Amino acid sequence: MIDKFCLPDTHRGFKINKLHFSNEDLAKVAYNFIKEGEPHEGEIGDFILDWLKPSEFIEVNTSGSTGKAKKVKVRKEHMVNSAMATGKFFEMEAGCTALMCLPAKYIAGKMMLVRAMVLGWEIDLVPPSSNPLDNLYKTYDFCAMTPFQLDNSISRLHLIKKLIVGGGAVSPNLQQMVQGLNTKVYETFGMTETVSHIAAKKLNTKKNKKKPAPFKVMPNVHISKDNRDCLIINAPTISDGVLVTNDVVEILTYKKFLWKGRYDNVVNSGGIKLYPEDIERKLSGVIDGRFFFIGMPDDALGEKLVLFIEADFSEELLSELKERIQSVTQLDKYEIPKKIYLIGKFEETPNGKIHRKNTLRSKIK
């Protein structure tokens, strides 16, 4: 066990926008990004300077999608180990080209930079946007996106050979859209505390599976679950101690699991446990745009299941939606919402995820 972490110099194959930089050179680049760069470059500069400091930790902002946004400390050693595991899992060696289109403020963006520095990737930087591949004509070996970015990039996805998608669940509708593409698309599972992803699953396989595919864990990651059926992660190379999550899972093997949803979101309606994310997957083909299920207090049931849809209110649309939902044979009778709310705009976390509880609070004020 190494008592003190020594920051490695950048891999000799590492390049930013076609130029190689050593650790010493990177400090100058970072200052230049902060003073003269675009906002996204300023965030990159801030991270690089933090990375080069002699401290063993980096402070990272959580997204706030499953609780109050906060800062957590992660070990630089763990970030290096995570980068190495990603390189091995996805077979991405030195000299690979990568596109960074995520903000460096959060762990996903920071880890793209760390992977490039540690593994020797040639990384290009573009401003984070909903359409990151617009105005690009170069082909890249690797990229990371959010589901929203992927949804807006389908027509230009041929520019990416391997894509990882994280920061939110990939809907069945979006998964269907990537079938038949040459790009290898993977959904990832992880959190800030595990230094980005600890598991991944390929979304566009040759086999047309009706059942959801399981996540396969990364090297040196061990999984189990508690009495709530929530995932427990033991990954000593990327996280201090054992991490008990609020993610309800079904463990298939010591390396594979199915994700059912967040324990925080489980709705106990009259003694029946309902998993909003599971129900959302069943309805993804009949509801356009963004939507989510959540529980609301109810005198008789304790909690009642309600559906929020991001759309302008219309009696005609509301009636049509009720008919569509009733026609979905996969739905259990308890999974049919007691009420549907049409909301013009959902409340969001700082990095664009739907904030379910804040949206609910804004409606019932």
N, C-alpha and C positions, 0 to 999 in steps of 0.2 A: 504493500500500500504506500503510495507516494504521499509524504506529509505535506509538501508544498507544491502547488502546480506551477510549472514553468511554461510560459506562453511560447508555443512553437513559432518559428519564423514562417512567413507565408510560403506555401509550396511554390517551387520554381515554375510550375505550369500555370499558376494563378494569374489571371488578368482581369482588369476592370475596363470595359470599353476598349479592348484590344491592347491595353498597356499593362506590363507587369510592374508590381510594386512590392518592395520589401516592407517589413514592419516600419522601418525608419521613413521610407517614402510615403507610406500610408498616412502617417501623421500629417504630413504636408497636404496630401490630398483631402483629408478630413477637414482641416482648417479652411481650405479653399471651398469645399462644399458648403460649409457653414456660413462663410462670409459672402460668397458670390453665387452659390448654387440656388436651384429651385427648392421649394419647401421640402419635397421628398428627398432631395440630395442633402439638405440640412440635417434631416433625421438620420440619414446614413452616416454623415460626418460625426454626429453625436455618438452613434453606436461605435464607430471605429475608434474614436478617442477613448471611450469606456473600455473597449476590448484591449487596447494597448496599455492601459494603466496596469501597474503591478499588483492590483487587487485580484483575489481569487474568485470574486463574484461579479455578476452583472445584475442590475435591477431591471426587471421587466414588467410592463403593464399587462394585466389580464384584460380580456375583452369586455367583461361585465355582462355577458349573455346569460350566465347561470348564477349570478349573484352580483353584489356590488363590485365594481371595478377596483382593483387594488394593485399595489406593487409587490412583487415577490422576488426574492434573491435566488438566482440559479448559478451553479458553479461553472466556470469556464471549462474546467476539465470535463464536466458532463456534456457541455455543448460540443466539445471536440469528439467525445465518444459517440454522441448522437450522430454527428456528421459522418463518422467512420461507418456506423451501422447502416445509415441510409445509402452510402456508397456501395456497401456490400449487398444489401437487400435488393437494390434496383440496378446493380451492376453498372455503376457510373464511375468510370476511372478518370485519371488525370487527362486533361486535354478536351474533356467534354465541354460543349457550349451550353450555357444556361441563361435564361431570361429571368430577371427579377422584376416583378410587377406588383409586389406587395409592400405595404408601408414598413419601414424599418423600426417603427415604434413598437411593434408587437413581435412575439417570438418567431412566428413563421417567416417574417421578413429578415429578422436577425440571423436565423439559421440558414437562409439562402446564402448570405454573405459568409458565414462560418464554413459552410460546405465548400464554397468556392476557394476560400483561403486554405483550408486543410487538405482538400482532395485535389487541388490544382485545376479547378475549372476556369474556363474563360467566360466570365459573366458580363452581360450587358444590362444596363439599368434604364428602365422607362418609368414615367410617372404612374403611380397606382391609379387605375381608372376602371370603369365598368367594361371598357372595351380595350384591353391591353394590347391586343394584336393588330389593331387598326394602324395603318401606315407602316407596318413592318413587312419585309419581304425576305428576310433571312430565316433559315431553318435552324431550330435549336434542338439539342438533345434532351434538355430537361427544363421543366418550369413548374411552379406551384401557383395555384389560383384558388379563389373562393368559388363556391357553387354559382354565385351571381355572375362572376367573371366568365366562368365556363359557359353559362347559358348564353352570354352575349358574344361568345367567341367560336361557336360551333362551325360557322362557315369558313373560318380561317385556321382551324385547328390542325390542318395539314402542316403548318409551320413548326409544330411541336411533336417530337418523337415519343417522349414519355412525359406525362402530366400527372402531378399529384394534386388532389383537391381536398381542402380542409377548411376548418372554420365554421362548419355547419353540415348537417346531413344532406346528402345528395338525394333529391326526390326521384321516385321511379320514372317520372316523365323525363327528367333530365338524363337519367341513366339510359332510357330508351333512345334518346337522341344521339348518344355516342356509339351506339351499336353500328358495326360495319365500317367505322373509321379506322384508318391505319394507325392513328395515335393510340398508344397504350395509356389508358386512363385509369388511375387508381384513386379510390377514396381512402383517406387516412383517418386514423383515430388517435387523439392525443390531447394534451393540454399544456399550458404554460409550465406547470410544475414538473412535467415529464420532458421538458425541453423539446417541444414539438411532438411529432407522432411516435407512438409505440407499436402501431399495427397498421396494416393496409390491406385492401382487397381490390382486385382488378374488376372494373365495371363493364368493360366491353370484351366479353369472352366469346369464343366460337360457339359454345354450347348455349342454347336458349333456355336458361333456367327459370322456372316459375317461382321457385323459392329464393329468398334473398341469400346472397353469397356471404360466407363468414369472413370476419377479419382474421388475418394471419399475423401473429406478433413478430416483432423485430428480433434480431439476435440478442441474447442475454436478458430477455424479458420473460418473467414468470407470472402467471395469472391464476387467480382463484376468485371466490365470491363469498360475501358475508350472508347473514341470515335474512337480509332484505333482497337477496339476489343481486347485489351491487358488486361491480368489479373491484377486485383488489389487485394492485400492481406492485410487483417486487422486481425492481430493475436497478440494482446497485451501481451499475456503470453510468446511469443517467439521472438518478434521483436518490437523495438521502432518505433512507428508511423506507418503510412500506407505505404505499399511498392507497387509502380507502376512498373510492370515488362514489358519486351518486348516480352512476350509470348502470341501469338495470340490464343484465346480460344473461344469455344462455351459453354456458361453456360446453363446447362440443368435444374438444381434445385439449391437451396441455398447451397446444399452439394456436387453437382456433376458437373464436367465440362469435355469437350473434348479438348485435346491439338492439335492445328493445326500446329504450328511451331513458329519459332522465327521471330519477326517483322524485325529484322536486316537482315534476309535472304530473305525476300519477294522480288520477282523479278517483276518489273513493265515493262512488255513487250508490247509496243504499247497500253498502257492503260489497259491491262489485268493483274490482280494481280495473281501471281503464287506462291504457297507455296512449296518450295523445299522438306521439310520433308514429306508433303503429297504425292508428286510424288515419292519420294524414297520408301515409303511404298508400293506403287503400283508396283514398279519394283523389289522389294526384291526377288521375286521368279525366276527372269530370269537373274539376274546378280550375279555372284559368287564374293566373297570377298568384300572389302570396296569400296564405291563409294558415291558421293554426287553431287547435283545440285547447281549451283550458277549463278548469273547474270554477264554478261560482257557488257561493253559499246558497243552500236551499233548506227550508224548514223540514221538509219531509225526507229528503234523500241525504241530507248532510252536505253533499255537493252535487251540483248538476253539471252535465257536460254541455258546453256551449261552443259555438264555432264563430271565429272572427275571420272575415274576408276583407282584403284591401280592395275596396271598390266603392264608387259613389252610390248612395242609397237609391233604390228603385224597387217599387212594389213588384213590377214585372220580373226583374232579375231575381228578386227574393223568391218568388213563386217558382220560377224556373229552376233555381238552385235546389229547392226542396224536392222537386220532382227528380232531379238528377241523383241526389243523394239516396232517395228511396229506391232508385233503380239499381244501386250497387249491391249485388248479391253477396259479396264478401263481408259486408257489414253485419255484425251481430246486432240484435235489436237494442242492446244497451249502448251501442256505439253511435246511434243516430242522435244528433244534437237536440237538446231540448229547446234551444233558441239559436238563431243565426243573427249576427251583427255585421252590417256592412259599414266599414270604416274607410274614409277617404285616404288616410295615411297612417301607417303603423308607427308607434314609437320605436326608436332604434338605439342600439348601443353605439359607442363612439366609432366602431369599425364596421357599422352597417348591418349588424345582425338584428333580427326582430327581437324586441324586448317584450316578451309576452305579458309579464306582470304590470309593467308600466302602461302598456296599451289597455289592459283591463282596467287599471286604476283611472286612466283618462276617460274611459267610457262611463264608469259608475260614479264619477264625482257629482 
